């Protein structure tokens, strides 16, 4: 009996070892099958084979890495990330896994983790870009400005990084340089309607209304949705650039939709006043006063229009009445008098 136990004790480990080798062989076979399938784009079968390999040999680290690659091809970023995390936990020093995780975290919008992992493999080609773009996405604009500049220097044809640089400078209120980078980005990729609209807004807010109209129109032609806000910005840009007919048509369409919107009416009155179209400004001042007889600002603007038209006594009288309605307007009169307006 003791001999039997000894033989059993010897055979059992051999059997177990044989089973483990067999399972590892199956894992390797399934893994190789997965590679062949991936090369032929047979994705669904591939993931099943890979999962089987993972079940048979949890230490088969290459399988986790390859499954992460595969998930990228299938656009299943969450699966990719999970498998790469498993591979990383088993081998934290594997540079290939670290590089893939950095990209996966960036793609999955986990930008701080993307930075952390990209910093672990700084020598890799894409790490600097991942760090720069992640800083931008996290709104760390001071860091992003420095990092993106290095990325663009190494690859001047990177449209996304160039746009991110422009947007970063916009956020840092460096509008002149922001415009330069926006234009460069659109030269690299002329399909981005959102970039076109943002550049139009940049020009608009910097009083370059002709260029604003140009890029608003380009955005619309490229498919940007013409919302009320879009048409309002375009309408005012047209008026300030001298295309009064088009601008008024756009803005009147908005007034028809929102006839009681005092802010819109006031902005139109101001735009016409600033363009020295005093009769048009008076027209919209009257609309405001009709809506609210106590609207001191509208009455004051109407008084200024009459003064500009040469009827100074009537204009000053209206401005005095406006100040009685809204005493804060007195400081505005003082400012205008000091400026000789």
C-alpha positions as CSV (number, residue, x, y, z in Angstrom):
1,X,0.0,0.0,0.0
2,X,2.8,2.4,0.8
3,X,4.3,1.6,-2.7
4,X,1.0,2.5,-4.2
5,X,0.9,5.8,-2.3
6,X,4.4,6.6,-3.4
7,X,3.6,5.8,-7.0
8,X,0.5,7.9,-6.7
9,X,2.5,10.7,-5.2
10,X,4.9,10.6,-8.2
11,X,2.2,10.2,-10.9
12,X,-0.1,12.9,-9.5
13,X,2.4,15.8,-10.0
14,X,3.3,14.4,-13.4
15,X,-0.4,14.4,-14.3
16,X,-0.9,17.9,-13.0
17,X,2.3,19.1,-14.8
18,X,1.1,17.5,-18.0
19,X,-2.3,19.1,-17.6
20,X,-0.7,22.5,-17.0
21,X,1.5,22.1,-20.0
22,X,-1.5,21.0,-22.1
23,X,-3.5,24.0,-20.9
24,X,-0.6,26.4,-21.7
25,X,-0.3,24.7,-25.1
26,X,-4.0,25.3,-25.6
27,X,-3.5,29.0,-24.5
28,X,-0.7,29.4,-27.0
29,X,-2.7,27.7,-29.8
30,X,-5.7,29.9,-29.1
31,X,-3.4,32.9,-28.9
32,X,-1.8,32.1,-32.2
33,X,-5.2,31.5,-33.7
34,X,-6.2,34.9,-32.4
35,X,-3.2,36.5,-34.1
36,X,-4.1,34.8,-37.4
37,X,-7.8,35.9,-37.0
38,X,-6.7,39.5,-36.2
39,X,-4.6,39.6,-39.3
40,X,-7.6,38.5,-41.4
41,X,-10.0,40.9,-39.5
42,X,-12.1,38.0,-38.1
43,X,-12.8,40.0,-34.9
44,X,-15.6,38.2,-33.2
45,X,-14.0,34.8,-33.4
46,X,-10.7,36.4,-32.3
47,X,-12.0,37.8,-29.0
48,X,-13.6,34.4,-28.1
49,X,-10.3,32.6,-28.8
50,X,-8.4,35.2,-26.7
51,X,-10.8,34.9,-23.8
52,X,-10.3,31.2,-23.8
53,X,-6.5,31.7,-23.7
54,X,-6.9,34.0,-20.7
55,X,-9.0,31.4,-18.9
56,X,-6.4,28.6,-19.4
57,X,-3.4,30.7,-18.4
58,X,-3.8,33.8,-16.3
59,X,-0.1,34.4,-16.4
60,X,0.0,34.5,-20.2
61,X,0.8,38.2,-20.2
62,X,1.3,38.6,-23.9
63,X,-2.3,37.5,-24.4
64,X,-3.5,40.5,-22.3
65,X,-1.4,42.8,-24.4
66,X,-2.6,41.4,-27.7
67,X,-6.2,41.5,-26.5
68,X,-5.7,45.2,-25.8
69,X,-4.4,45.7,-29.3
70,X,-7.4,43.8,-30.7
71,X,-9.9,45.9,-28.7
72,X,-8.5,49.0,-30.3
73,X,-9.3,47.5,-33.8
74,X,-12.8,46.8,-32.6
75,X,-13.2,50.2,-31.0
76,X,-14.0,48.7,-27.6
77,X,-11.8,51.0,-25.6
78,X,-13.1,49.8,-22.2
79,X,-12.2,46.2,-23.0
80,X,-8.8,47.4,-24.2
81,X,-8.2,49.3,-21.1
82,X,-9.2,46.4,-18.8
83,X,-6.9,43.9,-20.6
84,X,-4.0,46.3,-20.6
85,X,-4.5,47.0,-16.9
86,X,-4.3,43.3,-16.2
87,X,-1.1,43.1,-18.3
88,X,0.4,46.1,-16.4
89,X,-0.4,44.6,-13.0
90,X,1.4,41.4,-14.0
91,X,4.4,43.3,-15.5
92,X,4.6,47.0,-14.4
93,X,7.9,47.5,-16.3
94,X,6.6,46.5,-19.7
95,X,7.1,49.6,-21.8
96,X,4.8,48.4,-24.6
97,X,1.9,47.9,-22.1
98,X,2.6,51.3,-20.5
99,X,2.6,53.0,-23.9
100,X,-0.7,51.4,-24.8
101,X,-2.3,52.2,-21.5
102,X,-1.3,55.9,-21.9
103,X,-3.1,56.0,-25.2
104,X,-6.1,54.0,-23.9
105,X,-6.5,56.4,-20.9
106,X,-6.3,59.3,-23.3
107,X,-8.9,57.8,-25.6
108,X,-11.1,57.0,-22.6
109,X,-10.9,60.7,-21.5
110,X,-9.0,59.8,-18.3
111,X,-6.4,62.5,-18.9
112,X,-4.6,62.6,-15.6
113,X,-4.0,58.8,-15.9
114,X,-2.9,59.3,-19.5
115,X,-0.3,61.9,-18.3
116,X,0.9,59.6,-15.5
117,X,1.5,56.6,-17.8
118,X,3.0,58.8,-20.6
119,X,5.5,60.1,-18.1
120,X,6.5,56.5,-17.4
121,X,7.6,56.1,-21.1
122,X,8.8,59.5,-22.1
123,X,11.1,58.0,-24.7
124,X,8.2,56.7,-26.7
125,X,7.2,58.6,-29.8
126,X,3.6,59.6,-28.8
127,X,4.1,60.3,-25.1
128,X,4.9,64.0,-25.4
129,X,1.8,64.5,-27.5
130,X,-0.4,62.5,-25.0
131,X,0.9,64.7,-22.2
132,X,0.4,67.9,-24.1
133,X,-3.1,67.1,-25.3
134,X,-4.1,65.8,-21.9
135,X,-3.0,69.0,-20.2
136,X,-5.1,70.9,-22.7
137,X,-8.1,68.7,-22.0
138,X,-7.6,69.2,-18.3
139,X,-7.5,73.0,-18.9
140,X,-4.0,73.3,-17.6
141,X,-3.3,75.9,-20.2
142,X,0.0,77.2,-19.0
143,X,1.5,73.7,-19.1
144,X,-0.3,72.9,-22.4
145,X,1.1,76.0,-24.1
146,X,4.7,74.9,-23.5
147,X,4.0,71.2,-24.2
148,X,2.0,71.8,-27.4
149,X,4.7,74.1,-28.8
150,X,7.2,71.2,-28.6
151,X,4.8,68.8,-30.2
152,X,4.1,71.2,-33.1
153,X,7.8,71.9,-33.5
154,X,8.4,68.2,-34.0
155,X,5.3,67.7,-36.2
156,X,4.1,70.9,-37.9
157,X,1.4,69.0,-39.7
158,X,-0.4,67.9,-36.6
159,X,-3.7,69.7,-37.1
160,X,-5.3,68.7,-33.8
161,X,-2.3,69.8,-31.7
162,X,-2.2,73.1,-33.7
163,X,-5.9,73.7,-33.0
164,X,-5.4,72.9,-29.3
165,X,-2.6,75.4,-29.2
166,X,-4.8,78.1,-30.7
167,X,-7.6,77.3,-28.2
168,X,-5.1,77.3,-25.4
169,X,-3.8,80.8,-26.4
170,X,-7.5,81.9,-26.7
171,X,-8.0,80.8,-23.1
172,X,-4.9,82.6,-22.0
173,X,-6.2,85.7,-23.8
174,X,-3.4,85.9,-26.3
175,X,-5.9,86.5,-29.2
176,X,-3.4,87.6,-31.8
177,X,-1.4,84.4,-31.7
178,X,-4.5,82.3,-31.2
179,X,-5.8,83.5,-34.5
180,X,-2.5,82.5,-36.2
181,X,-2.7,79.0,-34.9
182,X,-6.4,78.6,-35.7
183,X,-5.6,79.6,-39.3
184,X,-2.7,77.2,-39.5
185,X,-4.9,74.4,-38.1
186,X,-7.5,75.0,-40.8
187,X,-4.9,75.0,-43.5
188,X,-3.9,71.6,-42.3
189,X,-7.5,70.4,-42.0
190,X,-10.1,72.4,-43.8
191,X,-13.1,70.2,-42.8
192,X,-13.5,71.3,-39.2
193,X,-16.6,73.5,-39.2
194,X,-16.4,74.0,-35.4
195,X,-12.9,75.4,-35.7
196,X,-14.1,77.8,-38.4
197,X,-16.9,79.1,-36.2
198,X,-14.5,79.6,-33.3
199,X,-12.1,81.5,-35.5
200,X,-15.0,83.6,-36.7
201,X,-15.9,84.4,-33.1
202,X,-12.2,85.3,-32.4
203,X,-12.2,87.8,-35.3
204,X,-15.6,89.1,-34.2
205,X,-14.5,89.7,-30.6
206,X,-11.4,91.5,-31.9
207,X,-13.5,93.8,-34.1
208,X,-12.3,92.2,-37.4
209,X,-15.8,91.8,-38.6
210,X,-15.1,91.1,-42.3
211,X,-13.0,88.1,-41.4
212,X,-15.6,87.1,-38.8
213,X,-18.2,87.0,-41.6
214,X,-15.9,85.0,-43.8
215,X,-15.3,82.3,-41.3
216,X,-18.9,82.2,-40.1
217,X,-19.9,81.6,-43.8
218,X,-17.2,78.9,-44.1
219,X,-18.5,77.2,-41.0
220,X,-22.0,77.2,-42.4
221,X,-20.9,75.8,-45.7
222,X,-18.9,73.1,-44.0
223,X,-22.0,72.0,-42.1
224,X,-22.0,73.9,-38.9
225,X,-25.6,74.1,-37.5
226,X,-26.9,77.7,-37.9
227,X,-28.6,78.1,-34.5
228,X,-30.1,81.4,-33.3
229,X,-26.8,82.3,-31.6
230,X,-24.9,81.6,-34.8
231,X,-27.3,83.8,-36.9
232,X,-27.2,86.6,-34.2
233,X,-23.3,86.6,-34.3
234,X,-23.3,86.6,-38.1
235,X,-26.0,89.3,-38.2
236,X,-24.1,91.7,-36.0
237,X,-20.8,90.9,-37.8
238,X,-22.5,91.8,-41.1
239,X,-23.8,95.1,-39.8
240,X,-20.4,96.1,-38.3
241,X,-18.7,95.1,-41.5
242,X,-21.1,97.3,-43.5
243,X,-23.3,94.6,-45.0
244,X,-26.4,96.2,-43.5
245,X,-29.0,94.6,-45.7
246,X,-27.9,91.0,-44.9
247,X,-27.3,91.8,-41.2
248,X,-30.7,93.3,-40.7
249,X,-32.4,90.4,-42.5
250,X,-30.8,88.0,-40.1
251,X,-31.5,90.0,-37.0
252,X,-35.1,90.8,-37.9
253,X,-35.8,87.1,-38.4
254,X,-34.6,86.7,-34.8
255,X,-36.7,89.6,-33.6
256,X,-39.8,87.9,-35.2
257,X,-39.0,84.8,-33.1
258,X,-38.3,86.8,-30.0
259,X,-40.2,90.1,-30.3
260,X,-40.0,90.9,-26.5
261,X,-36.3,90.2,-26.2
262,X,-35.1,93.5,-24.8
263,X,-31.4,92.6,-24.9
264,X,-31.5,91.7,-28.6
265,X,-33.4,94.9,-29.5
266,X,-31.0,97.0,-27.4
267,X,-27.9,95.4,-29.0
268,X,-29.4,96.1,-32.5
269,X,-30.0,99.7,-31.5
270,X,-26.4,100.0,-30.2
271,X,-25.0,98.5,-33.4
272,X,-26.8,100.9,-35.6
273,X,-25.8,103.8,-33.4
274,X,-22.1,102.7,-33.5
275,X,-22.4,102.5,-37.3
276,X,-23.8,106.1,-37.4
277,X,-27.1,104.9,-38.7
278,X,-29.1,107.0,-36.3
279,X,-32.6,106.6,-37.8
280,X,-32.2,102.8,-37.6
281,X,-31.0,103.1,-34.1
282,X,-34.0,105.3,-33.2
283,X,-36.3,102.7,-34.7
284,X,-35.2,100.0,-32.3
285,X,-35.0,102.4,-29.4
286,X,-38.7,103.1,-30.0
287,X,-39.5,99.4,-30.0
288,X,-37.8,99.1,-26.6
289,X,-39.6,102.1,-25.1
290,X,-42.9,100.7,-26.4
291,X,-42.2,97.5,-24.5
292,X,-41.1,99.4,-21.4
293,X,-41.8,103.1,-21.0
294,X,-39.4,103.2,-18.0
295,X,-36.5,101.9,-20.1
296,X,-34.0,104.7,-19.3
297,X,-31.2,103.3,-21.4
298,X,-33.3,103.2,-24.5
299,X,-34.5,106.7,-23.9
300,X,-30.9,107.9,-23.4
301,X,-29.8,106.2,-26.6
302,X,-32.7,107.9,-28.5
303,X,-31.6,111.2,-27.0
304,X,-28.1,110.7,-28.3
305,X,-29.4,109.8,-31.7
306,X,-31.4,113.1,-31.9
307,X,-28.2,115.0,-30.9
308,X,-26.2,113.3,-33.6
309,X,-28.9,114.2,-36.1
310,X,-28.6,117.9,-35.1
311,X,-31.6,118.2,-32.8
312,X,-29.5,118.9,-29.7
313,X,-32.2,120.5,-27.5
314,X,-34.6,117.6,-27.9
315,X,-31.8,115.1,-27.5
316,X,-30.5,116.6,-24.3
317,X,-34.0,116.8,-22.9
318,X,-34.5,113.1,-23.5
319,X,-31.2,112.3,-21.9
320,X,-32.2,114.3,-18.8
321,X,-35.5,112.3,-18.6
322,X,-33.5,109.1,-19.0
323,X,-31.2,110.0,-16.1
324,X,-34.3,110.6,-13.9
325,X,-35.5,107.1,-14.7
326,X,-32.0,105.6,-14.3
327,X,-29.5,107.8,-12.3
328,X,-26.6,105.4,-13.2
329,X,-26.7,107.0,-16.7
330,X,-25.3,110.2,-15.2
331,X,-21.8,108.7,-15.1
332,X,-22.2,107.7,-18.8
333,X,-23.1,111.3,-19.7
334,X,-20.0,112.5,-17.8
335,X,-17.8,110.0,-19.6
336,X,-19.2,111.0,-23.0
337,X,-18.8,114.7,-22.2
338,X,-15.1,114.2,-21.2
339,X,-14.5,112.3,-24.5
340,X,-16.2,115.1,-26.5
341,X,-19.1,112.9,-27.7
